[in-house]
Amino acid sequence: MNYQLARQNMVDNQIRTNHVTNNNIISAMTVLPRERFVPESLTEIAYVDTAIQVANGRHIVAPMVLARLIQEANVSSDDLVQVIGCGTGYAAAILSNMSKAVVLVEDQPEVCDKAEALFIELGIDNVLVFKTDLVNGCKKQAPFNIIIICGAVEEIPINLVNQLVEGGRIITMILASEGVSYPTTKATILTKYNGKLVEKEVFEVNTPKIKSFNKDKVFKF
């Protein structure tokens, strides 16, 4: 399979055509070998517009969805970014080209090992990998300018809110409240003002859920 051609087709047909105009994102996704971040048995669908499971309960977010999430994060070269639940590190690798440094948080040892090996292989030296509970985040490296959760969540844990700088942003996909006849998931920006989060819904999306962020484990704001 010609992965370089598949990568270019992904950028031209999925990314550029879906409101993604950030040149840093487009450039990173044009050169970053997404096929290296998925299991060998799934490399042929690495550039399909879908989420791909890379471990138990963990997926790489669909290319278009991820690109738009990162664009909405409005990352700058001075930002410290925490990426939670991004599996083998594709999202973190993209963000490494745009920010000062990235902290990747995962709770599965084999996923962390794979991500670290890929960063070494690809010469990415500004991503730190931490194995810890997703809902706790990485307090050791806080405060963060941006936190991105790579999966659908029911609510945001207070632990992560406390790890944001004032004016910092959490970008994720939030599931509709219980009791809704036709539940939806919406990509959402949550900005910290006076210690509280202010929501802004951006677009509807269909993406796998991260069970660690179920309501019984998180703070309701």
N, C-alpha and C positions, 0 to 999 in steps of 0.2 A: 504493500500500500504506500502511496506517495503522501506521507504525512505533511510535508511542506505545502503541497497543493491543498490538502484537506484543511490545513490551518488557515490558509489564505481565503479559501471559500467560506470558512466559518466567520472570519472577520468581515468579508464583503457582504455576505448574505444574512448573517445573524446579528452582528454587532453594529455595523455602520447603518443598517436599515432600521434600527430600533432605538433611535434617539440618543445614541452614544456618539459624542463628538470629542471627548477628551483624547487628545493625541497620545498622552502617556499610556492610557489604557489600551488604545488601539495598537500602539507600537509593541507593548509588552505581550499582548495576546497574539501578535503576528509572529513573534520569535520564540515564545515559550512553548516547549514541547509538551502539550497537554497529555499526550499519549504516555508519557513517562510517569504520570501521576495516577494512572488507573491500573487495575490488575491486567496482567498480560492477556488474559482471556477476553478482555473487553477493549483492547486497543483499537479495534476496527470501528468502534462507535465513540471513540474519544472526542470527536468533533461534531457529533450529533447534538441537536438542541434539546438536551435532556439532562437531568441529574443522573449521576452514575455512582452506584454503591462501591465504596472502596474498602469498607470494613463493616463489621456488625453495627448497624444503626448510624452509619456515617456515610455521607455522600459528598461528591463534588457538585456544587451548584451548577445548573445549566449555564452555558457561556453567556447568553444574552442577559439573563437575570443577574449573574455575578457582575458583569460589566456595568449594568445600570446601578446596582447597589454601590459599587465603588465610585462611580461618577457622582452619585448623590452624596457620598461621604465628603466630597470636596477636599481631598487629601492634599496637604502641602509638604514641601521638602523638609520642613521643621517638625512635622508631626511624629509623635510616638503612637503607634497603632497596635491594638490588641485584636487578634483574630481568634475566634472561639469556634471549635467544632468544624474546622475546614479540612479534616481528614489528612491526606498526605501532603497538603501544603500548597496547592495550586493558587488559591486566593492570596496566601501570604507571599508567594513568589511574585505575583503581579504587584502587590502593594510595596514590595521591597524596592521597586524601581521608582516609586513615587514619594516615599516617606523617609524620615531620618532612620527609623528602625521599626521592626515588627516583632511582636511577641506572639507566638503561636501557642495556644492552649488546647491540649487534647488529653483524654483520659484513658487511652488505650496504648500500652507500651509499643506494640508492633507498628501502630500508626506513627507514633513519634519517631521511632527508629527509621522508618521509611522516609519520612519527611526530612530528617536530618541528613540521611544519605543522599537524597536528591539535591538538597541545598549545596552540599559539598561538591557533588558531581557537576552542578550547574554554575559553580563559582559564586553563589549567593552568600554573602558574609554578614548581612545585617538583619538576620532573622534568628531569634532565640526560641527554642522549643522547650515548653514546660509540660510535664505530665502532672495533671492535677484535675480535680473535679471542675467541670465546665462552669457550674453555677457560682463557684468561688472565684474564678478568674485568677489572675496573677497579681495579687496584692503587692508582692515583692518588687515588681517593676513599675507600679503605679506612681504618679497619676498618668493617665492616658488622655490624649487629645481625641482619639477616635477608638471605638470598640465596634467591631463587626461580628455578628453572630451568623454563621453560615448554615442556616436552616430555619424552619418555621418554629416559633415559640408561642406559648400561651401567655406568658408574662415575663417581665424582666426582674431578676433578683436584685435586691437592695445592695448586695455585695458589689455588683458591677457599677451601679449608680455611684457608689462611694469611691470607685476607682477612676472616675472621670474628673477632669479639671472643670472648673466653672466655664460654661460655654461649650464644653465638649459634647460629642455626639455618639449615640448608639444607633447603628444601622442594622436592621434585621427585618424579618418577615413575621408578622403577628397574626395568629389565628383569630377568627371571629369568636365572639363570646358564646357561651353555652346558650342553647335555646333558640339559636338562629335557624330558620328553616333551611336556608341555603348558605351554609358556612363558606366564607372566603378567607383567603390569606392575603394580607396587604404588606407590601414593602413599606417600611416606616422609618422615618428619621425621628429620634427622640433626643432633644437638646436639653442640656442641664442648665436651668435657671434657678438661682437661689436654692440650690440643693434638690430641686424637683425636676422631673422630666416633662417636657412639653412635646406632644406628638404632632407629627405631620405625615399623613398618609400620601404615598407617592404613586404607586401603581399596584394593581392586583397581580397575583402570581400563584403558581401551583408548584410547590416544592416540598420535599420530605421534611417531616417533623423531627426535632431533636427532643427526645423524651425527657432528658434531664431538666428541661424547662417547663414541665407540667405545673399546673397551678398549686398543687399541694407542696411544692418545693420552693416556691418563689414568693417574693413580696408583692402585694397588690398595691398599685399606686393609683 
